Amino acid sequence: MSIIVFVSFINDKKIEMISYLRLYRISILHLDIKRQIKMFMNQIFICDSDAISAFGFFDINLNLVTTILVLLTSGIITLIQMKNHPMMEKFKNDTLSYILHKF
């Protein structure tokens, strides 16, 4: 979750920088500076904020990370809620007897 919060903070800062640059009077600047600002704004706009890089080896999609976290959380909560259910008790007893007889 901290990764998602950090990336959303980066996205907010990106939007803030673009807004500031759009409010500034670029027309009065030198031609080279205008070109650099336009290239910088294009690079920021193209940059994906829904993915993070694993040291440049591969990209991790944050939607996938969020989906996995939700799946794990809901699975653990379901197991906790069903811990006294007869089928779960039978599964637990069968697993324990298998482990005890195997080792």
Sequence and secondary structure as in RCSB ss.txt:
>XXXX:A:sequence
MSIIVFVSFINDKKIEMISYLRLYRISILHLDIKRQIKMFMNQIFICDSDAISAFGFFDINLNLVTTILVLLTSG
IITLIQMKNHPMMEKFKNDTLSYILHKF
>XXXX:A:secstr
 HHHHHHHHHHHHHHHHHHHHHHS GGGS HHHHHHHHHHHHHHHHS SSEEESTTS EEEHHHHHHHHHHHHHH
HHHHHHTTTSHHHHHHHHHHHHHHHHH 
